C-alpha cells in the first residue's frame, strides 16, 4: 500500500527559510542579547531599538539562506547551519567566547584529547535540542518547490524584500545604529549564525586562497662566531598562564614558591601575540611582530628555529605535551610527549615533567653542538584545570571538577587553576635544576606562556577573544629568564634588568633566541633582544 503523503503539511521554501531564521534568532542568540542589554538598558525607546536588531538579524539571515537556496541545497544548508549553530550557541552561552576565524583555526587544529575535555551533558543537550531536533524537523518538512522560473522570481523577491527590511530598519533607527556600529561593534560578533558563517568563510579563504605557497627562507647568512663555550638553552612554552596569578608578580597566593628561590629575571609586563595557542605559538617564533603578523605569512616563512638550524652549529629538539607545534617545528626534530609511548610520567594524563626524561642523554649525544630544547607544556590548559596537576599539588581547595564551569563557584575554578600553576612551578624549577647540571656550558631557561586565561571575570571563561577586546587576563602572561653564572658573567646584567622592567611582548622571542646563541645575521634586531 502506498503511503498517503497528501495529508502531510507542506510549506513554501521561502517560509521554511524565514521560520528557520526566526528560530535561530529566538533561541541561539542569548549571549548576544545579554551583551546588547548590558550596553543599552531595557527602558524607554531602547526596547524598540533592541527589538529592531532582531528584525535586522532575521532579514540578513533570510537574505543569506535565500541567496544559496535551491531545490537541492536549501535543506542541507539549513540542517548544517542548525547543527553548527547549536554548538556555537553552547560555547558562547557557556564561556562567553566569540566564534571568529582564530576560533575556527583552534577547532580544526584541536586534537581528540582536547575535544574530550570539552564534552559534557549540557553540550549534548544543546546539540540535541537546538541541533538535531530542529534539523530533523527541517529534513522531514514537505516543501512545495516551484518551477525553475517561478523559483527564480520568488528568490529575487525575497532577496529584495529582506534587503529592504534590513536597510529600512537601520535607517529608521539611524541614531541608534550609528552608536551600535561605531561604539559597540563587538556586539555583532556574537550574532548567530551570521558571524560564525562569515568567520568560517574568512578562515577557509585565508587557508586555501593564497598567492604563494613557496617557503620564504630567512637568515641564510646566520653564523655563530664565538665557539669558545657551548650554549645550552631550554625554551619552555607555557599554556594559559596569566601573569596576575604568578606570586612572582605579587599574587597573594604562593603559586611560584620554587621559582621565587631561584635567581631569575622576571618579566612582569610580558604580553602575548594572540589569545589562542594556534595563533600565538607560530607568532612568537616568527620574525614578524604582532602588528605585522598573519597566519599565512608565518606558515610560508621560516622561523627562528630555521635560522638557528642554518648556522649548522645548533641541535634543535621540540618536545610537545600540548596539541602540537602549530607548524613551528616542521623542519626540526619533533617528539610527541602526550603519549605513554614516549612520556614515562603518565597517569590520568601525561605530565609535563616527563618531558625532562632523557634530555641529559640527548645533550651528551650532541656534544659537538650547541643545544636548543623547546618544551611545549600542557600547563594550565582549560577548562578541566583539575586534571593538570597531581594530588601532591592540590593545595588550594575546594576545586572545580567539571568542564561545565558555570556549575562551579568562582573560588573553586581559581583554586584548580592555581593548583595547576603550582604544578608548573615544580616543572619549571626542575627544568632549571636540569640546566644547572651543565656548569661548563652557558645555560639558560627561557619561559613564556602562549596566552593568558579568563576565569569567569565579567562572565568570560577560557581564552580566544579577539585581541582588541580581550581582557588583560588573556594577553598579560607569565614569563622569566634564568641564566647560569657562566652565562651571566659575559652579559651586562644591570642593562638587561632595566629591559626586564619594561613593557615587553612575544615580539622579543625571535631575536632573544638568536642573541642567546650569539647568532650574527641580517634578520637579527638587537633592540628586540632581551639579553643584549
C-alpha positions in Angstrom: 0.0 0.0 0.0 1.3 3.4 -0.9 1.8 5.9 1.9 -0.6 8.8 1.9 1.6 11.9 1.7 -1.2 14.3 0.7 -2.1 14.9 4.4 1.4 15.9 5.4 1.7 19.7 6.0 3.5 21.5 3.2 5.4 24.8 3.3 7.0 27.0 0.7 10.8 27.2 0.5 10.7 30.9 1.5 8.6 30.2 4.6 10.9 27.4 5.7 13.9 29.7 5.4 12.1 32.6 7.2 10.9 30.4 10.1 14.4 28.8 10.5 15.9 32.3 10.6 13.3 33.3 13.3 14.0 30.1 15.3 17.7 30.9 15.2 17.1 34.4 16.4 15.0 33.5 19.4 17.0 30.5 20.8 20.6 30.8 19.6 21.4 34.4 20.4 21.1 34.6 24.2 24.6 35.7 24.7 24.3 38.5 22.0 21.2 39.9 23.7 22.8 39.7 27.1 25.6 41.9 25.8 23.2 44.3 24.0 21.1 44.7 27.1 24.3 45.3 29.1 25.2 48.1 26.7 21.7 49.5 26.3 19.4 49.2 29.3 15.8 47.9 28.8 13.9 51.2 29.3 12.2 53.8 27.2 13.0 53.7 23.5 15.8 51.2 24.0 13.2 48.4 24.0 12.3 49.3 20.4 16.0 49.8 19.4 16.9 46.4 20.8 13.9 44.7 19.1 14.9 46.2 15.8 18.2 44.3 16.0 16.1 41.1 15.8 14.4 42.3 12.7 17.7 43.1 11.1 19.2 39.8 12.0 16.3 37.8 10.7 16.3 39.8 7.5 20.0 39.3 7.0 19.8 35.6 7.8 16.9 35.2 5.4 18.8 37.0 2.7 21.9 34.7 3.1 19.9 31.5 3.2 17.8 32.6 0.2 20.9 33.5 -1.8 22.1 29.9 -1.6 18.7 28.3 -1.8 17.5 25.8 -4.4 15.6 22.6 -4.5 18.8 20.7 -3.8 20.6 23.0 -1.4 18.1 24.5 1.0 17.5 21.6 3.3 21.2 20.6 3.5 22.1 24.2 4.2 19.6 24.7 6.9 20.3 21.4 8.6 24.1 22.2 8.6 23.5 25.7 10.0 21.2 24.4 12.8 23.7 21.7 13.8 26.7 24.1 13.9 24.8 26.9 15.4 23.7 24.7 18.3 27.4 24.2 19.2 28.3 27.8 18.7 25.4 28.8 21.0 26.7 26.4 23.6 30.2 27.8 23.6 29.0 31.4 23.6 26.5 30.9 26.3 28.8 28.7 28.4 32.1 30.5 28.1 31.2 33.9 26.6 33.6 33.4 23.7 33.4 34.8 20.1 33.4 32.3 17.2 35.8 34.1 14.9 38.4 32.9 12.3 41.0 32.2 15.0 38.5 30.1 16.9 37.9 28.0 13.8 41.7 27.6 13.5 41.7 26.3 17.0 38.8 23.9 16.2 40.5 22.4 13.1 43.8 22.1 14.9 42.5 20.6 18.1 43.3 17.0 18.9 40.9 14.4 20.1 42.0 14.6 23.7 41.4 18.3 23.8 37.9 17.8 22.4 37.1 15.2 25.1 38.0 17.8 27.8 35.1 20.0 26.5 32.4 17.3 26.3 29.6 17.3 28.9 25.8 16.7 29.2 25.0 20.3 28.7 26.8 20.3 25.4 25.0 17.2 24.3 21.7 18.9 25.4 22.4 21.9 23.2 23.3 19.7 20.3 20.2 17.5 20.7 17.6 20.2 21.4 18.9 23.1 19.3 20.7 21.0 16.7 19.4 17.5 16.0 15.7 18.1 16.7 15.1 21.2 14.6 17.4 19.8 11.9 15.2 16.7 11.8 12.0 18.8 11.6 13.5 20.7 8.6 14.5 17.4 7.0 11.1 15.9 7.3 9.1 19.0 6.3 7.4 18.7 2.9 8.4 21.7 0.7 6.4 22.9 -2.3 9.1 23.6 -4.8 8.2 25.8 -7.7 9.2 25.6 -11.3 12.7 27.0 -12.0 11.3 30.2 -13.4 8.9 30.8 -10.5 11.6 29.8 -8.0 13.9 32.4 -9.5 11.3 35.1 -9.3 10.5 34.2 -5.7 14.2 34.2 -4.8 14.6 37.7 -6.3 11.5 39.0 -4.4 12.7 37.5 -1.1 16.2 38.9 -1.6 14.9 42.4 -2.3 12.4 42.3 0.5 14.8 41.1 3.1 17.4 43.7 2.0 14.8 46.5 2.1 13.6 45.4 5.6 17.2 45.4 6.9 18.2 48.7 5.3 14.9 50.4 6.2 15.1 49.3 9.8 18.6 50.6 10.2 17.6 53.9 8.5 14.5 54.4 10.8 16.7 53.8 13.9 19.7 55.5 12.4 20.9 57.3 15.5 20.9 54.0 17.5 22.7 52.1 14.7 25.4 54.8 14.4 26.2 54.1 18.1 25.7 50.4 17.7 28.2 50.0 14.8 30.7 52.7 16.0 30.9 52.3 19.8 29.6 48.8 20.3 30.7 47.0 17.1 31.9 44.0 19.1 28.2 43.2 19.9 27.6 41.9 16.4 30.4 39.4 16.7 28.0 37.4 19.0 25.3 37.1 16.3 24.5 33.5 15.5 24.7 32.2 12.8 25.8 35.2 10.7 29.2 35.9 12.4 30.4 32.3 12.5 29.4 31.8 8.8 31.5 35.0 8.0 34.4 33.8 10.2 34.4 30.3 8.6 34.5 31.8 5.2 37.3 34.1 6.2 39.3 31.2 7.7 38.8 29.0 4.6 39.8 31.8 2.3 42.9 32.6 4.4 43.9 28.9 4.5 43.3 27.9 0.9 43.3 31.1 -1.2 46.9 32.3 -1.0 49.1 33.6 -3.8 52.4 31.9 -3.0 52.9 28.6 -1.2 56.7 28.8 -1.6 58.5 28.8 1.8 60.4 32.1 2.2 63.9 31.4 3.6 65.4 33.8 6.0 68.7 34.1 7.9 70.7 32.1 5.4 73.7 34.2 6.4 73.3 33.1 10.1 76.7 32.4 11.8 77.9 31.7 15.3 81.4 33.1 15.5 82.1 32.5 19.2 82.9 28.8 19.7 84.8 29.1 22.9 81.8 28.0 25.2 79.0 25.6 24.4 75.5 27.1 24.8 72.5 25.1 26.1 69.1 26.8 26.1 65.8 25.4 27.3 62.9 27.3 25.9 59.6 26.5 27.7 56.3 27.4 26.0 53.7 27.7 28.7 50.0 27.2 28.3 47.3 29.7 29.5 49.4 31.1 32.3 48.1 34.6 33.2 50.6 37.0 34.8 48.4 38.2 37.7 48.2 34.7 39.2 52.0 34.4 39.5 53.3 35.1 43.0 56.4 36.3 41.2 54.3 39.2 40.1 52.8 39.9 43.6 49.9 37.5 43.6 48.9 36.8 47.2 49.0 33.0 46.9 52.3 31.2 46.6 51.9 29.8 43.1 55.7 30.1 42.4 57.4 29.0 45.6 60.3 27.2 43.9 60.9 29.8 41.2 61.0 32.5 43.9 64.0 30.8 45.4 65.9 30.9 42.0 67.9 33.9 40.7 65.7 34.7 37.7 64.9 37.7 35.6 61.1 38.0 35.9 59.3 39.7 33.0 56.4 41.2 34.9 55.0 43.1 31.9 55.1 40.5 29.2 52.2 40.4 26.7 51.2 37.7 24.2 50.9 37.9 20.4 47.4 36.4 20.5 44.8 34.8 22.7 45.0 31.2 21.5 47.7 28.6 21.1 47.1 28.2 17.3 47.7 31.9 16.8 50.3 32.7 19.5 52.8 29.9 19.1 53.6 30.4 15.4 53.6 34.2 16.0 56.0 34.1 18.9 58.6 32.1 17.0 58.1 34.1 13.8 60.2 37.0 12.6 57.0 39.2 12.4 55.9 41.5 15.2 52.3 41.2 16.3 51.4 44.2 14.1 52.9 42.6 11.0 51.9 39.0 11.7 49.3 36.9 9.8 48.9 33.2 9.9 49.7 32.7 6.2 52.8 34.9 6.4 54.1 32.7 9.3 53.1 29.5 7.6 55.2 30.3 4.5 58.1 32.0 6.2 60.9 30.2 8.1 61.0 30.9 11.8 63.8 31.3 14.4 64.3 27.5 14.6 65.2 27.5 10.9 67.6 30.4 11.3 69.4 28.6 14.2 69.5 25.5 12.0 71.1 27.5 9.2 74.1 28.1 11.4 74.9 24.4 11.3 76.0 24.6 15.0 72.8 24.2 16.9 71.0 20.9 17.6 67.3 21.6 18.0 64.7 19.3 19.7 61.0 20.1 20.2 59.1 18.1 22.8 55.4 18.6 22.9 52.9 17.7 25.7 50.3 20.0 24.2 48.4 19.7 20.9 51.4 20.2 18.6 53.9 22.9 17.5 51.3 24.6 15.2 53.7 24.3 12.3 56.8 25.8 14.1 58.7 22.5 14.4 58.1 21.1 10.9 61.7 21.2 9.9 63.4 20.2 13.2 63.4 17.1 15.4 59.9 16.7 17.0 58.8 14.3 19.7 55.2 13.8 20.9 55.1 13.5 24.7 51.3 13.3 25.0 51.6 9.6 24.7 52.9 7.0 27.3 54.9 5.5 24.4 57.3 8.4 24.8 56.4 10.1 28.1 57.4 7.9 31.1 55.3 10.0 33.6 51.6 9.4 32.7 48.7 8.7 35.0 45.2 10.1 34.1 47.2 12.1 31.5 50.8 12.6 30.5 52.7 15.1 32.7 54.9 17.9 31.7 57.7 16.7 34.0 58.0 13.6 31.8 59.5 15.8 29.0 62.7 16.2 31.0 63.5 12.5 31.0 66.4 11.5 28.7 67.5 15.1 28.0 70.9 14.7 29.6 71.5 11.8 27.2 70.3 13.9 24.2 72.7 16.7 25.2 75.5 14.1 25.6 74.8 12.7 22.1 75.2 16.1 20.6 78.3 17.2 22.5 79.9 18.9 19.4 76.9 21.3 19.0 75.1 24.0 20.9 71.6 22.9 22.1 68.1 24.3 21.9 65.4 22.3 23.6 61.8 23.5 23.3 59.4 22.1 25.8 55.7 22.8 25.0 53.7 22.4 28.2 50.2 21.2 28.8 50.4 23.8 31.6 47.0 25.3 32.6 45.0 24.1 29.6 41.3 24.6 30.5 38.6 24.1 31.2 39.5 21.0 33.2 42.2 22.6 35.3 41.8 19.9 38.0 43.4 17.4 35.6 46.5 19.5 35.1 48.2 18.6 38.4 48.8 15.6 40.6 47.3 15.1 44.1 50.5 16.3 45.7 49.9 19.8 44.3 46.2 20.1 45.4 47.0 22.9 47.8 44.1 25.2 47.2 40.6 23.7 47.9 37.8 23.1 47.1 38.3 22.7 43.4 36.1 22.7 40.4 36.0 19.2 39.0 34.0 19.6 35.8 34.3 21.3 32.5 30.9 22.9 33.0 32.4 25.9 34.7 29.1 27.6 35.3 28.3 24.8 37.9 31.3 25.9 40.0 31.9 28.7 42.3 34.5 31.3 41.2 36.7 30.3 44.1 36.6 26.6 43.0 37.7 27.5 39.5 40.5 29.7 40.7 41.7 27.1 43.2 42.0 24.4 40.4 43.8 26.9 38.2 46.2 28.0 40.9 47.0 24.3 41.7 47.9 23.8 38.0 50.2 26.8 38.3 51.8 25.3 41.4 52.5 22.1 39.4 54.0 24.2 36.6 56.2 25.9 39.2 57.7 22.5 40.1 58.2 21.6 36.4 59.9 24.9 35.7 62.1 24.6 38.8 63.0 21.1 37.7 64.0 22.4 34.3 66.3 24.9 35.9 67.8 22.1 38.1 68.5 20.1 34.9 70.2 23.2 33.3 72.4 23.5 36.4 74.0 20.2 35.6 76.0 21.8 32.8 78.2 24.4 34.6 80.8 24.2 31.9 78.3 25.5 29.3 76.5 28.7 29.1 73.0 27.6 30.0 69.7 29.4 30.1 66.0 28.6 30.7 63.6 31.0 29.0 59.8 30.7 29.8 56.9 32.4 28.0 53.3 31.4 28.2 51.4 31.4 24.9 48.5 33.4 26.2 46.5 34.0 29.4 43.2 32.8 30.6 39.8 34.2 31.8 38.4 32.6 34.9 34.9 34.0 34.9 35.6 37.7 35.2 32.6 39.5 33.7 31.2 36.1 32.7 34.1 35.3 30.4 36.0 32.0 30.6 39.0 30.4 28.9 40.6 32.5 26.1 40.3 33.2 22.4 38.6 36.6 22.3 39.7 38.9 19.5 42.8 40.7 20.7 41.4 44.2 20.6 38.6 43.3 23.1 40.5 40.6 25.0 40.8 41.3 28.8 44.2 41.7 30.3 43.8 38.2 31.8 44.1 36.7 28.3 47.1 38.7 27.0 49.2 39.5 30.1 51.3 36.4 30.6 53.9 34.8 32.9 57.5 34.9 31.6 61.0 34.7 33.0 64.7 34.0 32.2 67.2 32.0 34.2 70.9 32.2 33.4 73.8 30.2 35.0 76.8 32.0 36.4 79.0 31.4 33.3 76.3 33.0 31.1 75.8 35.9 33.4 79.5 36.7 33.6 79.6 37.6 29.9 76.5 39.8 30.0 75.7 43.3 31.2 73.2 42.2 33.9 72.3 45.7 35.0 71.4 46.6 31.5 69.2 43.5 30.9 67.5 44.1 34.3 66.4 47.5 33.1 65.0 46.0 30.0 63.2 43.3 32.0 61.2 46.0 33.8 59.8 47.5 30.5 56.6 46.5 28.8 57.5 43.5 26.6 55.9 41.1 24.3 56.3 37.9 22.2 57.9 40.2 19.6 61.2 39.7 21.6 61.4 35.9 21.4 62.8 35.6 17.9 65.7 37.9 18.5 66.3 36.8 22.1 66.9 33.2 21.0 69.3 34.4 18.3 71.0 36.6 21.0 71.4 33.7 23.4 73.3 31.7 20.9 75.3 34.7 19.7 74.0 34.4 16.1 75.1 37.1 13.6 72.6 37.6 10.8 70.9 40.5 9.0 67.5 39.4 10.4 68.6 39.9 14.0 67.4 43.1 15.8 69.4 43.9 18.9 66.6 46.2 20.1 64.3 43.2 20.4 66.8 41.0 22.2 66.2 40.7 26.0 69.8 39.8 26.8 71.8 42.4 24.8 
